[in-house]
Amino acid sequence: MTEHFTGHNKARLEASPNRFFLACAILALSMALLMSAALAGTTAFRKEWQFASDARV
């Protein structure tokens, strides 16, 4: 019975880095998505600002 539990714990420990890698990958992808959305937003805002300043002149 003890061998069963040690095997289970060993398998659980071996599966742990895969979950950690998956969590890191999801975190990195979500950060990249947020950064690209922020960059697109600031670019659109700059173009609007440029058009507004051109219209005033």
Backbone as CSV, one residue per row, in Angstrom:
resi,resn,N_x,N_y,N_z,CA_x,CA_y,CA_z,C_x,C_y,C_z
1,MET,0.822,-1.198,0.000,0.000,0.000,0.000,0.863,1.258,0.000
2,THR,1.987,1.202,0.731,2.864,2.363,0.787,3.463,2.666,-0.584
3,GLU,3.755,1.627,-1.362,4.323,1.846,-2.699,3.336,2.597,-3.589
4,HIS,2.070,2.311,-3.374,1.055,3.005,-4.172,1.089,4.506,-3.899
5,PHE,1.182,4.876,-2.624,1.178,6.297,-2.285,2.462,6.993,-2.725
6,THR,3.607,6.316,-2.584,4.858,6.946,-3.023,4.863,7.112,-4.533
7,GLY,4.308,6.139,-5.245,4.215,6.277,-6.702,3.296,7.406,-7.091
8,HIS,2.209,7.556,-6.341,1.268,8.637,-6.619,1.915,9.992,-6.386
9,ASN,2.625,10.129,-5.271,3.294,11.395,-4.968,4.382,11.701,-5.988
10,LYS,5.092,10.665,-6.412,6.141,10.872,-7.413,5.533,11.347,-8.725
11,ALA,4.421,10.724,-9.127,3.753,11.148,-10.365,3.219,12.567,-10.233
12,ARG,2.723,12.912,-9.062,2.198,14.258,-8.854,3.319,15.286,-8.917
13,LEU,4.473,14.953,-8.351,5.603,15.880,-8.397,6.145,16.034,-9.805
14,GLU,6.109,14.954,-10.583,6.588,15.041,-11.962,5.629,15.852,-12.831
15,ALA,4.347,15.841,-12.505,3.368,16.595,-13.280,3.370,18.074,-12.912
16,SER,3.957,18.407,-11.794,3.932,19.780,-11.309,4.623,20.787,-12.247
17,PRO,5.831,20.512,-12.759,6.449,21.494,-13.657,5.635,21.758,-14.924
18,ASN,4.871,20.757,-15.387,4.051,20.977,-16.570,2.971,22.018,-16.281
19,ARG,2.355,21.917,-15.107,1.354,22.906,-14.730,1.990,24.272,-14.552
20,PHE,3.174,24.298,-13.970,3.876,25.570,-13.775,4.217,26.205,-15.123
21,PHE,4.675,25.380,-16.066,4.988,25.886,-17.393,3.738,26.406,-18.085
22,LEU,2.634,25.684,-17.929,1.373,26.111,-18.533,0.909,27.429,-17.927
23,ALA,1.039,27.566,-16.627,0.638,28.814,-15.968,1.509,29.982,-16.432
24,CYS,2.800,29.745,-16.573,3.701,30.800,-17.052,3.386,31.182,-18.498
25,ALA,3.091,30.191,-19.314,2.756,30.468,-20.714,1.466,31.274,-20.817
26,ILE,0.461,30.916,-20.020,-0.799,31.673,-20.033,-0.572,33.092,-19.541
27,LEU,0.231,33.241,-18.506,0.531,34.575,-17.986,1.262,35.425,-19.022
28,ALA,2.239,34.836,-19.703,2.991,35.577,-20.715,2.103,35.965,-21.896
29,LEU,1.238,35.049,-22.314,0.340,35.361,-23.433,-0.659,36.448,-23.058
30,SER,-1.184,36.396,-21.856,-2.137,37.430,-21.452,-1.450,38.785,-21.313
31,MET,-0.213,38.785,-20.823,0.527,40.049,-20.746,0.798,40.607,-22.144
32,ALA,1.149,39.729,-23.076,1.390,40.178,-24.450,0.117,40.736,-25.069
33,LEU,-1.012,40.102,-24.787,-2.285,40.590,-25.311,-2.618,41.966,-24.743
34,LEU,-2.415,42.137,-23.450,-2.685,43.431,-22.829,-1.752,44.515,-23.360
35,MET,-0.477,44.164,-23.552,0.475,45.153,-24.057,0.146,45.547,-25.494
36,SER,-0.257,44.577,-26.314,-0.596,44.907,-27.697,-1.870,45.747,-27.752
37,ALA,-2.827,45.464,-26.871,-4.051,46.275,-26.818,-3.730,47.697,-26.374
38,ALA,-2.845,47.840,-25.408,-2.458,49.177,-24.947,-1.711,49.930,-26.043
39,LEU,-0.852,49.236,-26.766,-0.113,49.878,-27.849,-1.054,50.326,-28.968
40,ALA,-2.018,49.471,-29.311,-2.990,49.842,-30.346,-3.832,51.021,-29.883
41,GLY,-4.196,51.040,-28.615,-4.993,52.144,-28.085,-4.228,53.458,-28.100
42,THR,-2.971,53.427,-27.696,-2.194,54.668,-27.696,-1.923,55.149,-29.122
43,THR,-1.726,54.210,-30.048,-1.516,54.598,-31.443,-2.764,55.268,-32.006
44,ALA,-3.926,54.698,-31.732,-5.179,55.289,-32.203,-5.399,56.653,-31.558
45,PHE,-5.065,56.769,-30.282,-5.234,58.052,-29.587,-4.309,59.106,-30.176
46,ARG,-3.077,58.722,-30.502,-2.133,59.683,-31.098,-2.633,60.164,-32.456
47,LYS,-3.185,59.234,-33.256,-3.695,59.645,-34.571,-4.875,60.590,-34.421
48,GLU,-5.774,60.320,-33.473,-6.894,61.221,-33.221,-6.377,62.594,-32.789
49,TRP,-5.372,62.605,-31.921,-4.801,63.864,-31.443,-4.175,64.629,-32.610
50,GLN,-3.499,63.908,-33.506,-2.876,64.550,-34.653,-3.928,65.139,-35.582
51,PHE,-5.015,64.380,-35.836,-6.080,64.898,-36.695,-6.739,66.124,-36.068
52,ALA,-6.926,66.098,-34.762,-7.555,67.240,-34.075,-6.660,68.465,-34.155
53,SER,-5.352,68.291,-33.998,-4.452,69.437,-34.064,-4.317,69.938,-35.498
54,ASP,-4.403,69.045,-36.495,-4.377,69.485,-37.898,-5.638,70.260,-38.247
55,ALA,-6.752,69.868,-37.683,-8.006,70.549,-37.977,-8.039,71.949,-37.376
56,ARG,-7.351,72.142,-36.252,-7.325,73.453,-35.617,-6.462,74.446,-36.391
57,VAL,-5.448,73.949,-37.075,-4.496,74.847,-37.771,-5.008,75.270,-39.107
